[in-house]
Amino acid sequence: MTRGAVEAHGYTAGICEQSRWCCYARRVADTKRALVVGAGTMGSGYARLFGSGRVPGVELVGVVDLMEERAQAVAGPASAASFTNLLDALKETAPDFAYVATPDALHRSPVETLANAGVAVLVEKPLATTVEDAEAMTRVAAQTGIHAEVNYANRWNPPFAEAKRFIDRGEAGEVRSFNVRLNNPLSTPETNLGWSASTTPAWFLMSHCLDLAHWLGGQRAKTVYATAGYGVLSELGISTPDWVHAVVRYEDGSDGVFESLWILPDSWPGVLEFDFRVTGTRGRLDIDTTRQSLAVTSSRHEYPTTLNWAQQRITSFLRAMDGYERTVVRFEDALEVTRILVALHRSLDSGAVEPVGG
Ligand SMILES: NC(=O)c1ccc[n+]([C@@H]2O[C@H](COP(=O)([O-])OP(=O)(O)OC[C@H]3O[C@@H](n4cnc5c(N)ncnc54)[C@H](O)[C@@H]3O)[C@@H](O)[C@H]2O)c1
């Protein structure tokens, strides 16, 4: 941010009377101005985090949503400004970065606008639901030189972060096989997600698993074969699969079996079921975050969420903006996941093994 922009945005109360610019510079270097785009479930959660003071070096300056009352409701508690138009928000808040949490298929337009304004971007997964959109975003990020990442945040989920270290030390040998399931109770597509009919459990859930497999195994996908089941959700008027199963073969001959389903009964004791098994030539990792290391039984049996890593993920993004971080989720990584998922949905239609391409 320039000195002019700093002065225009309220950094006039210098702590040091003799050299106010010194104070401005220190404050700018320490604190990044955050804009949240999309004030739904994810956007409101991250806005609360930015406004809470729990992540040093970040300040929530604005919230954008097409629905004015949502933007206001999320911005208000943090004394941030609310907007229904991204260009107005950029002009008035001069953010250093934006967190984009619009629905799966609606990431491209805000990302392009932000990149062209020179604003760093952390966009939710999946990057896009078409290869064309994912490529366009990857291109604009490269051309504008902004710092751009996708929020495949499970890379900061502690068991996965440790698994990565274990694999990188060579203790598992060569990674050969993934066996993964990531599932939600029915209430996720039925009540929590207003646009579940315009996405699938593969885009919403399996995208995480495919990113983790790509990150841990380091391989590009060659082919994918997928099947899906329908019935429970379509009877509720939600036209999307109840589940998707996929087999992904990677270029080095390793492969993975992935399941994502959206019809766990609502009596399920947590918000997800997540089992991730990796087998290598010399080692094996079994990750089970389903039980969250805590079971509570009172009027019902529950696994309350104990594994929270959003803070580390954001800290890592802020450090990466300054060039100090090793774990980053580049748009190119997320483009690879989108390519696999596009081929996967093609396989659902064709009933054949589909090349991933790219
Ligand atoms: N990283 C994770 O673990 C994780 C978890 C859940 C969801 N997600 C992803 O986060 C994204 C958002 O999901 P959600 O559950 O918060 O959805 P949501 O429906 O709760 O919120 C989306 C919000 O975006 C707003 N919106 C739509 N188009 C907009 C635009 N052009 N400009 C500004 N606002 C706009 C909508 O009005 C809505 O308030 C999705 O891509 C989803 O897959 C990620």
The ligand as an SDF file (V2000), in Angstrom:
LIG
                    3D

 44 48  0  0  0  0  0  0  0  0999 V2000
  -12.3640  -24.9510    2.9050 N   0  0  0  0  0  0  0  0  0  0  0  0
  -13.4100  -25.5980    3.4060 C   0  0  0  0  0  0  0  0  0  0  0  0
  -13.2490  -26.4800    4.2630 O   0  0  0  0  0  0  0  0  0  0  0  0
  -14.7880  -25.2750    2.9360 C   0  0  0  0  0  0  0  0  0  0  0  0
  -15.8930  -25.7070    3.6570 C   0  0  0  0  0  0  0  0  0  0  0  0
  -17.1590  -25.3650    3.1940 C   0  0  0  0  0  0  0  0  0  0  0  0
  -17.2960  -24.6300    2.0140 C   0  0  0  0  0  0  0  0  0  0  0  0
  -16.1940  -24.2580    1.3250 N   0  0  0  0  0  0  0  0  0  0  0  0
  -16.3110  -23.4840    0.0670 C   0  0  0  0  0  0  0  0  0  0  0  0
  -16.5460  -22.1200    0.3710 O   0  0  0  0  0  0  0  0  0  0  0  0
  -17.3200  -21.5220   -0.6790 C   0  0  0  0  0  0  0  0  0  0  0  0
  -18.5400  -20.8410   -0.0310 C   0  0  0  0  0  0  0  0  0  0  0  0
  -19.3100  -21.8340    0.6430 O   0  0  0  0  0  0  0  0  0  0  0  0
  -20.3890  -21.4140    1.7640 P   0  0  0  0  0  0  0  0  0  0  0  0
  -20.8110  -22.7060    2.3850 O   0  0  0  0  0  0  0  0  0  0  0  0
  -19.8550  -20.3360    2.5920 O   0  0  0  0  0  0  0  0  0  0  0  0
  -21.5770  -20.8610    0.8380 O   0  0  0  0  0  0  0  0  0  0  0  0
  -22.7640  -19.8960    1.2820 P   0  0  0  0  0  0  0  0  0  0  0  0
  -23.8750  -20.1270    0.3260 O   0  0  0  0  0  0  0  0  0  0  0  0
  -23.0460  -20.0480    2.7380 O   0  0  0  0  0  0  0  0  0  0  0  0
  -22.1590  -18.4270    1.0460 O   0  0  0  0  0  0  0  0  0  0  0  0
  -21.9020  -17.9080   -0.2300 C   0  0  0  0  0  0  0  0  0  0  0  0
  -22.2070  -16.4100   -0.1890 C   0  0  0  0  0  0  0  0  0  0  0  0
  -21.7080  -15.8120   -1.4010 O   0  0  0  0  0  0  0  0  0  0  0  0
  -22.6200  -14.7820   -1.7790 C   0  0  0  0  0  0  0  0  0  0  0  0
  -22.3440  -14.4620   -3.1800 N   0  0  0  0  0  0  0  0  0  0  0  0
  -22.6860  -15.1530   -4.3060 C   0  0  0  0  0  0  0  0  0  0  0  0
  -22.1670  -14.5560   -5.3970 N   0  0  0  0  0  0  0  0  0  0  0  0
  -21.4970  -13.4630   -4.9570 C   0  0  0  0  0  0  0  0  0  0  0  0
  -20.7400  -12.4490   -5.5940 C   0  0  0  0  0  0  0  0  0  0  0  0
  -20.5600  -12.4310   -6.9210 N   0  0  0  0  0  0  0  0  0  0  0  0
  -20.1910  -11.4730   -4.8360 N   0  0  0  0  0  0  0  0  0  0  0  0
  -20.3530  -11.4640   -3.4780 C   0  0  0  0  0  0  0  0  0  0  0  0
  -21.0650  -12.4040   -2.8170 N   0  0  0  0  0  0  0  0  0  0  0  0
  -21.6150  -13.3950   -3.5480 C   0  0  0  0  0  0  0  0  0  0  0  0
  -23.9900  -15.3780   -1.4770 C   0  0  0  0  0  0  0  0  0  0  0  0
  -24.9890  -14.3890   -1.3760 O   0  0  0  0  0  0  0  0  0  0  0  0
  -23.7060  -16.0810   -0.1480 C   0  0  0  0  0  0  0  0  0  0  0  0
  -23.9690  -15.2450    0.9600 O   0  0  0  0  0  0  0  0  0  0  0  0
  -17.6570  -22.6500   -1.6530 C   0  0  0  0  0  0  0  0  0  0  0  0
  -16.7650  -22.6260   -2.7350 O   0  0  0  0  0  0  0  0  0  0  0  0
  -17.4620  -23.9110   -0.8130 C   0  0  0  0  0  0  0  0  0  0  0  0
  -17.1390  -25.0810   -1.5550 O   0  0  0  0  0  0  0  0  0  0  0  0
  -14.9590  -24.5400    1.7760 C   0  0  0  0  0  0  0  0  0  0  0  0
  1  2  1  0
  2  3  2  0
  2  4  1  0
  4  5  1  0
  4 44  2  0
  5  6  2  0
  6  7  1  0
  7  8  2  0
  8  9  1  0
  8 44  1  0
  9 10  1  0
  9 42  1  0
 10 11  1  0
 11 12  1  0
 11 40  1  0
 12 13  1  0
 13 14  1  0
 14 15  2  0
 14 16  1  0
 14 17  1  0
 17 18  1  0
 18 19  2  0
 18 20  1  0
 18 21  1  0
 21 22  1  0
 22 23  1  0
 23 24  1  0
 23 38  1  0
 24 25  1  0
 25 26  1  0
 25 36  1  0
 26 27  1  0
 26 35  1  0
 27 28  2  0
 28 29  1  0
 29 30  1  0
 29 35  2  0
 30 31  1  0
 30 32  2  0
 32 33  1  0
 33 34  2  0
 34 35  1  0
 36 37  1  0
 36 38  1  0
 38 39  1  0
 40 41  1  0
 40 42  1  0
 42 43  1  0
M  CHG  2   8   1  16  -1
M  END
$$$$
